[in-house]
Amino acid sequence: MEQSAAREHLESERARLAGLRDEFERSGLTSESESANLSELSGSDQHQADVGTETFDRERDLSIYEQVSAELADVEHALRRLEEGTYGTCEACGRPIASDRLEAIPAARLCLEDQEAAEREARSASGQA
């Protein structure tokens, strides 16, 4: 992938992810504890299922927020690598990362072979087949 195209793609992705993260932060999701959030419900008659739904929604939103934050960190890391001249090189083996892979996942740190090996290792460590 050409350096200028990579930079443009990464900058665009950084802006998109930062916007999503900022929306979550403006909503108060990240500053309000779950107990404080649920205590607002305790003053009114709430069915247990409603409280369960609120808890589920909050946990889902926090999970999405954490994923967006992690993806943003990956994009920022890729931009630093671009500045250093190491973008597009596998962090594990040092071989070039395929252009197709970088187009699909601009913040990729590993070549496909090393990514697959890392995923296999993570699955075996967690006890999954």
Residue pairs with C-beta under 8 A, 6 or more apart in sequence:
1 9
1 88
1 99
1 102
1 103
1 106
3 82
3 87
6 78
6 82
6 87
6 88
6 102
6 106
7 79
7 82
9 103
9 106
10 75
10 78
10 79
10 82
10 106
10 107
11 79
13 71
13 75
13 106
13 107
14 72
14 75
14 76
14 79
17 68
17 71
17 72
17 75
18 72
20 68
21 65
21 68
21 69
21 72
24 30
24 61
24 64
24 65
24 68
25 31
29 58
29 61
29 62
29 65
30 62
30 65
34 55
34 58
37 54
37 58
38 51
38 54
38 55
41 50
41 51
41 54
71 107
74 107
74 109
75 106
75 107
77 107
77 109
78 87
78 106
78 107
78 108
78 109
81 87
81 89
88 96
88 97
88 102
89 95
89 96
89 97
90 96
90 97
90 109
90 110
90 111
90 114
91 109
91 110
92 110
92 111
92 114
92 117
92 118
93 111
93 113
93 114
95 111
96 111
97 108
97 110
97 111
97 112
98 111
98 112
101 108
101 111
101 112
102 108
108 115
110 118
123 129
